[in-house]
């Protein structure tokens, strides 16, 4: 049987991403809006999958714009 405890907890987590060409700035918030983690992540599918694996099931909010 698969353990869904982490996924249930992660439903209360929101990750905000400011997308860039080479790197993204990420801010992880809990249900109360408190910052859990801030970090810079390479803008690649592999890097993001590795970094955010522990937050599977959370909500992502992305901002992207041109210069």
C-alpha positions as CSV (number, residue, x, y, z in Angstrom):
1,X,0.0,0.0,0.0
2,X,1.3,3.4,-1.0
3,X,1.9,5.9,1.9
4,X,-0.1,9.1,1.1
5,X,0.8,11.0,4.2
6,X,3.3,13.2,2.4
7,X,0.9,13.9,-0.5
8,X,-1.8,14.9,2.0
9,X,0.6,17.3,3.7
10,X,1.9,18.7,0.4
11,X,-1.7,19.7,-0.7
12,X,-1.2,22.5,1.9
13,X,2.0,23.6,0.3
14,X,2.3,26.2,-2.5
15,X,5.4,26.9,-4.5
16,X,5.8,30.2,-6.3
17,X,8.2,30.2,-9.2
18,X,9.7,33.3,-10.9
19,X,10.8,31.8,-14.2
20,X,14.0,32.8,-15.8
21,X,15.9,31.7,-18.9
22,X,18.6,29.9,-16.9
23,X,17.4,29.9,-13.3
24,X,14.2,30.3,-11.4
25,X,13.6,31.7,-7.9
26,X,11.4,29.5,-5.8
27,X,9.5,30.3,-2.6
28,X,7.8,27.4,-0.8
29,X,4.8,28.4,1.5
30,X,2.8,26.4,4.0
31,X,-0.9,26.6,4.4
32,X,-0.6,29.7,6.7
33,X,1.5,31.5,4.1
34,X,4.8,31.2,6.1
35,X,7.9,30.6,4.1
36,X,9.3,27.1,4.4
37,X,12.1,27.4,1.9
38,X,13.5,29.8,-0.7
39,X,16.0,28.7,-3.3
40,X,17.3,29.2,-6.8
41,X,16.7,26.3,-9.3
42,X,18.1,25.7,-12.7
43,X,15.4,26.1,-15.4
44,X,15.3,22.5,-16.6
45,X,12.8,19.7,-16.2
46,X,15.4,17.4,-14.6
47,X,16.6,20.0,-12.0
48,X,13.0,21.0,-11.0
49,X,11.9,17.3,-10.7
50,X,14.9,16.6,-8.4
51,X,14.5,19.7,-6.2
52,X,10.8,19.6,-5.8
53,X,10.3,15.8,-5.6
54,X,9.6,16.0,-1.8
55,X,6.7,18.4,-2.5
56,X,4.8,16.0,-4.9
57,X,1.1,16.9,-4.9
58,X,1.6,20.6,-4.0
59,X,0.3,23.6,-6.0
60,X,2.7,25.5,-8.3
61,X,2.2,29.2,-9.2
62,X,4.4,30.5,-11.9
63,X,5.3,34.0,-13.1
64,X,7.0,34.5,-16.4
65,X,7.6,37.7,-18.3
66,X,9.9,39.1,-21.0
67,X,12.6,41.6,-20.2
